[in-house]
Each structure stands twice: as structure tokens, then as C-alpha cells.
Amino acid sequence: MRTSAPPPSWVNSDLPDLEEGETYRFESVVTDEYEGRYSVKLTSETEIEQLNGVVAVTK
């Protein structure tokens, strides 16, 4: 028997839709790691800003 998971918490948090290929800055997110896999969770406290131009990525 298969059950469905409840909707993610961000479904009702009035966050904007994100567009593939765009660059964003996220503030006030929750991070998690499980078995070497990382995740970022968006909450009602999360702020999202769409960035314009080229963004340098470093390690």
C-alpha cells in the first residue's frame, strides 16, 4: 500500500515561483544533511531575491 506525503511546508508560505535557469539569493533557509545528501528547506521566514547578471561561484 502506498501513501502520499503531506504537502511541503512551503506550499502555503507565499513564496514566489522560481524559474529554471535564473539565479537567486536565499536568506533564512533551513539546511539538512542525511547520508551525505544535502537539502535546503524553504519556510515562511525565507526571503528570496532574483539576481541579475553573472554570479561568480567558488569552492
Sine and cosine of phi, psi and omega as CSV:
sin_phi,cos_phi,sin_psi,cos_psi,sin_omega,cos_omega
0.00,0.00,0.74,-0.67,-0.04,-1.00
-0.94,-0.33,0.73,-0.68,0.05,-1.00
-0.91,-0.42,0.42,-0.91,0.03,-1.00
-0.99,-0.13,0.53,-0.85,0.01,-1.00
-0.98,0.20,0.43,-0.91,0.08,-1.00
-0.91,0.41,0.39,-0.92,0.00,-1.00
-0.89,0.46,0.53,-0.85,0.02,-1.00
-0.86,0.51,0.45,-0.90,-0.06,-1.00
-0.88,0.47,-0.44,0.90,-0.04,-1.00
-0.97,0.25,-0.18,0.98,-0.03,-1.00
-0.86,0.52,-0.61,0.79,-0.04,-1.00
-0.96,-0.28,0.33,0.94,-0.10,-0.99
-0.97,-0.23,0.23,0.97,0.07,-1.00
0.85,0.52,0.55,0.83,0.08,-1.00
-0.99,0.13,0.53,-0.85,-0.01,-1.00
-0.95,0.32,0.40,-0.92,0.12,-0.99
-0.95,0.33,0.61,-0.79,0.03,-1.00
-0.97,-0.23,0.58,-0.82,-0.01,-1.00
-0.96,-0.29,0.73,-0.68,0.04,-1.00
-0.87,0.50,0.67,-0.74,0.02,-1.00
1.00,-0.02,-0.19,0.98,0.04,-1.00
-1.00,-0.03,0.27,-0.96,-0.01,-1.00
-0.91,-0.42,0.70,-0.71,-0.06,-1.00
-0.75,-0.66,0.44,-0.90,0.16,-0.99
-0.94,-0.35,0.78,-0.62,0.00,-1.00
-0.94,-0.34,0.70,-0.72,0.06,-1.00
-0.78,-0.62,0.60,-0.80,0.01,-1.00
0.89,0.45,0.85,0.53,0.09,-1.00
-0.95,-0.32,0.27,-0.96,0.08,-1.00
-0.96,-0.29,0.78,-0.62,0.02,-1.00
-0.95,-0.32,0.44,-0.90,-0.01,-1.00
-0.50,-0.87,0.38,-0.93,0.05,-1.00
-0.64,-0.77,0.73,-0.69,0.04,-1.00
-0.61,-0.80,0.85,-0.53,0.02,-1.00
0.77,0.63,0.68,0.74,0.05,-1.00
0.99,0.16,0.03,1.00,0.02,-1.00
-0.96,-0.28,0.75,-0.66,-0.05,-1.00
-0.98,-0.21,0.52,-0.85,0.06,-1.00
-0.65,-0.76,0.41,-0.91,0.08,-1.00
-0.84,-0.54,0.80,-0.61,0.00,-1.00
-0.94,-0.34,0.73,-0.68,0.04,-1.00
-1.00,-0.10,0.64,-0.77,-0.02,-1.00
-0.79,-0.61,-0.01,-1.00,0.05,-1.00
-0.92,0.40,-0.27,0.96,0.04,-1.00
-1.00,0.02,-0.18,0.98,-0.06,-1.00
-0.93,0.37,0.70,-0.72,0.11,-0.99
-0.92,-0.38,0.70,-0.71,-0.04,-1.00
-0.82,-0.58,0.77,-0.64,0.04,-1.00
-0.82,-0.57,0.81,-0.59,0.08,-1.00
-0.98,0.20,0.75,-0.67,-0.03,-1.00
-0.99,-0.17,0.53,-0.85,0.05,-1.00
-0.94,-0.35,0.53,-0.85,0.05,-1.00
1.00,0.02,-0.17,-0.99,-0.06,-1.00
-1.00,0.04,0.68,-0.73,0.03,-1.00
-0.91,-0.42,0.81,-0.59,0.03,-1.00
-0.98,0.21,0.73,-0.68,0.03,-1.00
-0.91,-0.42,0.79,-0.61,0.01,-1.00
-0.79,-0.62,0.34,-0.94,0.05,-1.00
-0.99,-0.16,0.00,0.00,0.00,0.00
